[in-house]
Amino acid sequence: MPDLPKMVSHYDKGLQISLEVPDGWTVSSTEEFDAIFLAPQENGYRSNIGFSAETYDMSHPDKLEEVITVLRRQQQERYDNYQELGARKF
């Protein structure tokens, strides 16, 4: 098993999240993401994880599932070769 990289803690006050990312990743923001964590580019690919906060009317019990379905569809439309590798409810 390979050694795990040194991790660095980041707290985003606006989103109220705390996250540990590998040392060497950069933290930024874009129009779409309030916080985006970017790995160094490797083999023409750059791993990333982005966070944004939006308000939804959750008055209907199935509303969250509807929102997730729409977001999945948007990802498929926006990104060539989009692939969801897994999903789980908790």
C-alpha positions, 0 to 999 in steps of 0.5 A: 500500500502506498504511503498517504500524502501529508494532509493539510486542514482547511476551514471555509468560514462562508460554507462552514466546512472543514476539510483535510486535503493533500499538501500541495493542493490549492484552494480557490473559488469560481463563479460556480463554486464557493470553494474549489480544491485543486490537485497539481496537474498529473498526466494531463488530469487535475483532480478537484472537488468543489463546494457551493451553497444553494437554498432549495424549497424542501417542503416536499419529502421527495424534493432532495431526490429531484434536486440530485437527479437534476444535478446528475443530469447537468453533470452528464450534459456539461462534461464529456465522459462523465461517469458516476462511479458510485452513490450511497445514501446515509 
